[in-house]
């Protein structure tokens, strides 16, 4: 049963990320979902977002806030290469 629930959580996470992607793409960047483990969502910021000085703020104020609000199982979002 755990696998089914985790699949549903990952599906919700990907849906939220898909809603955010056009805003990042407008600025020449993007975000890619990598994995979900123990309440932590791992993403990769790419394009203009990968080296933007505002990337940390985008990650925390945009992506993390949206995921925390929409998916109760998410406790944190981490960017990794």
C-alpha positions as CSV (number, residue, x, y, z in Angstrom):
1,X,0.0,0.0,0.0
2,X,2.9,2.3,0.7
3,X,4.1,2.3,-2.9
4,X,0.6,3.3,-4.1
5,X,0.5,6.3,-1.7
6,X,4.1,7.3,-2.7
7,X,3.1,7.1,-6.4
8,X,0.2,9.4,-5.7
9,X,2.4,11.9,-3.8
10,X,4.9,12.0,-6.7
11,X,2.1,12.5,-9.2
12,X,0.9,15.5,-7.1
13,X,4.4,16.9,-6.8
14,X,4.9,16.7,-10.6
15,X,1.5,18.4,-11.2
16,X,2.5,21.3,-9.0
17,X,5.9,21.6,-10.7
18,X,4.2,21.6,-14.1
19,X,2.1,24.6,-13.0
20,X,5.3,26.5,-12.0
21,X,7.4,25.6,-15.1
22,X,6.0,28.2,-17.5
23,X,7.0,31.0,-15.1
24,X,10.6,29.7,-15.0
25,X,10.6,29.1,-18.7
26,X,9.6,32.7,-19.3
27,X,12.9,33.7,-17.7
28,X,14.9,31.2,-19.7
29,X,15.1,28.6,-16.9
30,X,13.3,25.4,-15.8
31,X,13.0,23.0,-13.0
32,X,13.2,19.2,-13.2
33,X,11.8,16.7,-10.7
34,X,14.5,14.3,-9.6
35,X,13.1,12.2,-6.7
36,X,11.0,12.2,-3.5
37,X,12.5,10.6,-0.4
38,X,11.4,10.9,3.3
39,X,9.3,14.0,2.7
40,X,12.1,15.8,0.7
41,X,11.6,16.7,-3.0
42,X,14.8,16.8,-5.0
43,X,14.8,19.1,-8.0
44,X,17.3,20.4,-10.5
45,X,17.2,24.0,-11.6
46,X,18.4,24.3,-15.2
47,X,18.9,26.9,-17.9
48,X,19.0,30.5,-16.6
49,X,17.9,29.2,-13.2
50,X,21.0,27.1,-12.7
51,X,23.3,30.1,-12.2
52,X,20.9,32.8,-11.3
53,X,21.6,34.8,-8.1
54,X,17.9,34.5,-7.3
55,X,17.8,30.7,-7.7
56,X,17.7,30.1,-3.9
57,X,14.8,32.5,-3.5
58,X,13.0,30.9,-6.5
59,X,13.5,27.5,-4.9
60,X,12.4,28.5,-1.4
61,X,9.8,31.2,-2.0
62,X,8.3,29.7,-5.2
63,X,8.8,26.0,-5.6
64,X,9.0,25.0,-2.0
65,X,6.1,27.2,-0.9
66,X,3.9,25.9,-3.6
67,X,4.7,22.3,-2.8
68,X,4.3,22.7,0.9
69,X,0.9,24.3,0.4
70,X,-0.3,21.7,-2.2
71,X,1.2,18.4,-1.0
72,X,1.1,17.8,2.8
73,X,3.6,15.0,2.6
74,X,6.4,17.4,1.4
75,X,8.5,18.9,4.2
76,X,11.4,20.4,2.2
77,X,12.7,21.0,-1.3
78,X,16.3,20.6,-2.2
79,X,18.1,21.6,-5.4
80,X,20.8,19.2,-6.6
81,X,22.9,18.7,-9.7
